[in-house]
Amino acid sequence: MKKLRISVATFLSAVAMMVMIVGMYLTPNRTRWWRHWWARLTVWLSGAKVTIDASPDPKAQLFVINHRNLLDIVLLEAVLPGTLDPCWIAKKEIAKIPIFGRILDAPKMLVIDRENRREIVKLLKNAAVPLAKGRPLMIFPEGTRNKGDGLLTFKAGAKMLAEKHQLLVQPVVIQGSDTGGGPIHIRYLPAINPKSDPQWYTTLEEQMRSAYDAPPAEA
């Protein structure tokens, strides 16, 4: 019965994704509405119990998130206010996935080739476009999905973005997204202003690592 429920949920989410993609191309001014609708439906279909600790800073311009599962993106798209239009910084491998990769095109997400060092210069320049439209940037500082314990060492991309554009940074820690339908906990840590501490990125990584290792408040 459990396998049947998972199969049905996966099928319905896939159908909804197709509807979302078509909807985004037909109504490009409502791409966030479609993503928010699909994400909330997908989380509901997954049956996961999601708890949230604190709230994101309304002035935050760069969300820094740990990464263990593709569901992490769906979760943030679902729980963030529908009025907030996040711009994800995604690796080009995702953009190449048939059908799913189209999710990046219509909302004009930023795509980067991690193997090309010159891409970071391009990213720093292109990031100004969504920021000018009031869209917060969303980045996984680990650079890839972490399948081990704890958090991976953070890459420099998030640090360079924050300092280049003087962005208020919102750390987000997600626990349980890789447990396959189990409880998921989203924790917003206090926002950090890079100008307030020369070692802010080291502090950010330490705080996120500690928060990830700590049990959820409800536990």
ABEGO torsion letter per residue (X at the ends): XAAAAAAAAAAAAAAAAAAAAAAAAABAAAAAAAAAAAAAAAAAAAGBBBBBBEBBBAABABBBBBBABAAAAAAAAAABBAABBBBBBBBAAAAABBGAAAAAAAAGBBBBBAABAAAAAAAAAAAAAAAAAGBBBBBBAAGBBBABBEBBBBBAAAAAAAAAAGBBBBBBBBBGAAAGGBBBBBBBBBBBBAAABAAAAAAAAAAAAAAAABBBAAX
